[in-house]
Amino acid sequence: MTSFKDLAQLRRSHRKFSDKEVDPEHLKLILRAALMSPTSKSQRAWQFVVVDDKMDLEKLADAKNMGSQFLKEAPVAIAVLGDPMQNDCWVEDGSIATISMQYQAEELGLGSCWIQMRGRGLSDGTTADEVIRGVLGIPDNYNCLCILAIGHWTDERKPQDEEKLKWENVHLNKF
């Protein structure tokens, strides 16, 4: 088993995937990691929509102007949602759940990439939330933080370079 130290160094964003399906048991483990992630006041108020329909993945890839086209090639994606009126920490809780899923995917040998959707949209003024709600049938009270693309990666990524860590950005007691 990979140590967390190694996992943190190995985890990279992957944007190129093979067409091989993600094993349902692996997907269940990835979702388990999200459902076990810490949340503010233990609310566990996030919602996750798993998408493996190719037409829906293509529509979701077009929910914003840039940075999401690779979603069309992913075998599966998970939309991470929260209700801002129910949970004032929905962004933080969703972020923790998403990175938990990414580390679990990495441990399983799968690639993943966070696609930012909150605050994004199309040049005509349509928000990514509007597009995503329409594609996935999401109630109006939920917002989409991100979509996590998951699959068997085909783009080789080197581990994080230990020599390039910005230790100068770490401060003790005071800035």
QUIFEN-V666203 format. One record per helix or strand of 3 or more residues. SS is the DSSP state (2 for helix, 1 for strand). FROM is the first residue (numbers start at 0). TO is the last residue. If there is no record, write none. Layout:
# QUIFEN-V666203
ss=SS from=FROM to=TO
ss=SS from=FROM to=TO
This chain:
# QUIFEN-V666203
ss=2 from=3 to=9
ss=2 from=23 to=34
ss=2 from=39 to=41
ss=1 from=46 to=50
ss=2 from=53 to=60
ss=2 from=68 to=72
ss=1 from=75 to=81
ss=2 from=89 to=106
ss=1 from=110 to=115
ss=2 from=127 to=135
ss=1 from=142 to=150
ss=2 from=161 to=163
ss=2 from=166 to=168
